[in-house]
């Protein structure tokens, strides 16, 4: 663990750097009452942004968060945006619904699924890869003109997970033989590896634009994300913690993160958005509010895999970035 890693509450990060969010437009995916994204929206509202665009599959999921923001910060505008990340046509439709928004200062992608039974998205992709990664590939591409319009220090922050340390991209069988070889944990690891490698390449491509690009491990936060976890999974995690360290796919040991609060989970996202001290590390993976690329294994750090993933993603989604 690097010396500058530390678990912080969102309030601490905002106290140091939150003025940078005043008057900004922020889009957050995956908002609900029991999500890190919902907590993030509440935290950011305290910094007086101009507009918070809150996405979910149903307006009812964001209504409680909107009401809390209206009560505490009535001058902060919120807007619901319907996105179903399991359907790329719905992602494209959502972007069209933002035609009246000229710029997006910060795009924060939190939405995801974890350990579901085998299922394919509408476009034929294993659901965790499709929702957690490929939908983001399309969303970022289509919103990039609005992010560029916001100018330097705008950001793209993509949620990942500590499970990236046991994840890799199965280029030859990313759909797990149509479910015959499917393991929910392996597929979740794959989707997170894809997210982190995508951020690596995107950060490199947007460096000259001075657009911040980071992937984030929020730590272990109990949210609705765990709804598909098998019975006894949390007990199993406790047993792993008792046993000590685990190993990544290179055989390097790592510790299972302790449970933290939603505020602490959202803090590293905010660090990625606005902490000026990490700006020169574009494309990096963040953990505990610090650049933590030292935690990544060789498959993820292999630039050939970044290129291979980018090309595969363009072929699968039929979206080509203008970079």
Secondary structure, DSSP 8 states (H G I E B T S, - for coil): --TT-----HHHHHHHHGGGGTT-EEEEES--TTSHHHHHHHHHHTTT-SEEEEEESSHHHHHHHHHHHHHH-TTSEEEEEE--TT-HHHHHHHHHTTTT----SEEEE-----S--S-B-TTSSBHHHIIIIIHHHHHHHHHHHHHHHT-TT-EEEEE--GGGGG----TT-TTTGGGTT--HHHHHHHHHHHHHHHHHHHHHHTTTTT-EEEEEE--B--SGGGGGS-TTHHHHHHHHHHH--EE-TTS-EE----B--HHHHHHHHHHHHH-GGGGGGTT-EEETTEE-GGG--HHHH-HHHHHHHHHHHHHHHT-----
